[in-house]
């Protein structure tokens, strides 16, 4: 059992957890505990921001995960960490601090079994120990010194060569009625027919027509009411053009909800998960954007500069 406490701070309060259990605490006590002993946290910059303690440092689970599972993705939330560790997701804020203790134990237990990323770990841990990485003492005592000098982890990957750039998309024409037929395939042949959705798909098809002039893309401004099925309405002609032209279609969304909806709807196009992973890519931007200033120099809202709460761990990414 780890001897360090775990600290969790949210907009609802602050909690500390150790071997004796979990309890809510005040901000002053959180400052004192964090100053006296290393504490286990999830996303230290975000916790420091919520506490009003920007210089807060400690045992960040994101850094530990980056060391143990380099180049593997994890959502930097309790739910995301639960997914990669196989633990139950905490259902309320008061359960997060003890969950962080269990998550740390589960991550460290990787070193006891068949750990694919073991090669180079001992050498990397020694380097991070000299750099005073907070997790280094905990990790180093679990790693056995190799009998011979080991290579860096990524040096053991097979060599690969870059492929030639993707050729420019072919000039193709989507015939009248093709987009509507693809729409029927996506919605299902037994689904209720929506004339407005069919008209929307037909109108969106004009955006994929051959360009009349070089470097002058087609532009379609289309508007439809809520619930008419706009997402599938533009996915139908977009997917047809991508198949015929061999090109890529970028769909920019304003909300995360629509982004998730697009991810779900593309399962209709590519039911096989492996094919969908190769065909569909989700790109995420900054979560918070700068807002216009109010008179007197104040910034509207609580965001004062571009910031992404999901900051990548800085120190433990050096295992290359």
Steps between C-alpha positions, in 0.01 A plus 500: 500500500634843407584718796403821323158666530283580200351845443198587287360849445189587302250784490303312768782476756834348597566145627802318635535122522756269663510152650262613775228617261385816326368829636421851376749773590538874459731683265744597775541141617545389138784754463666373818475133404631565149793698643589234760482183292461396133135440416350288225291708258342478158609786272705708745476829301120478507492414873737792569274730299195395701683545828649834402846344543661523152835361617343181635703191417486142613433148380297559186334182371521632144878510523511149646278372218720670239802319645335159525303518174699735276325614182167350612196721541295550815228755567628716790189455716403249771282320244788486253745368759242243614474378143875441457545344846188281500361658817143607573424862416439717810142626499547812715776744590553354847599165347769639269781541756495133615459401135828679421677282758364184340587627153860568604529148641350353182742691279804403705387137495573500126870469583438167676361318198560468128566867434564565129666836568755361747801542270677826577284570806776453760738731314227761451407478870860567603514808278170626637621431855794734444254758368297459823186374334256441791405149383862389448561353851174305486565369149872427547446266794270286284743466209785252495831615357559320168800270470615677182453849371152539361382697202250782511150369456433659162831381357357147498218589264530366145629744243253654261514730205270783415258435220457724203254788558139420432410596141260785439132398501360402165245720330171317530133580469232371736205418281153629591329260736823331618519698823136428574561129437800505737278674757254211480787257561607697807156540654382150411256396230221457753546841660249782475564711191573866572453721193684787668803281574508375141481856371781601735723215377430595140587864566821409683611294199571822310798566728673194354447584133810555283640850548418753233833679555832389643553571872140615529303253714127460474296657778160388623312675781224266619266540796251253641294466813596305811435127474485483123814285482765743376795287614413205278385749239854624437675173587323332206653715222828545690555124531412448133748761385777362728453151355490608136766773514735331745513817705445605861206700632547730801189574709542781752262502798417775746414275796632180655146361489492521121852356487388197700187470284714492187711226652188295565346561159817395315442154645220473245754558224762263639342243736832316538695670781841433344398653167336796674819567694695517174240712320377743766724725712383742768715810550447704815589866548550718808222467753495865600550801276583862584197721550464869409597753763240711675541876554762566766730219394308212657463181305148375445442173683756309702745419218784752471717334236491195273526193719438132471431329832620168364868589506739229394738383772833668443768301679417135450467527122877478468510119457613504139 
